[in-house]
Amino acid sequence: MSQPAPADENRRRLTPDESAGLLARPLAGVFSTLHPAGWIHSVPVHFLYADGEIRFLAEADAVKSRNAARTGQATLCVETTDGTVRSFVSVSGPVTVRRPPPVADLVALDEKYGRSDFSSGWSEDELAAAVILVLRPDRWIAWADWD
């Protein structure tokens, strides 16, 4: 009978608070959905983590939006390296579409990423063509490792 692999002493699970802290940082994430042809569609995104939800601004007719609406599932992965410590959070779960995007989410995205284009200068037509995709994580993978 084979023995289990020894634990990696340079790796540990992130706590829920550490995971939430990583998601609160102004990092880009990779948002993934399943295309109808069966391949994974992954794109970089800015996002909000609030009230146990992860929110993304998107065009209503974007591939990620169509895939998320069709399957009702998505994944986000965020990674960062601070010094010699690499940390990542990968979450997946059900996703819904909010239309039109709530102004509070647009303002919060601006504040998080030091921008001003999410919440200002939108025409009514542009706002009508946008959505907020809302991921409610039900699976979390969160680790830190170091040299």
Helices and strands as residue ranges (DSSP letters): E 11-13, H 16-24, E 29-34, E 40-45, E 48-50, E 53-59, H 63-71, E 73-82, E 85-98, H 103-113, H 124-128, E 130-135, E 139-146
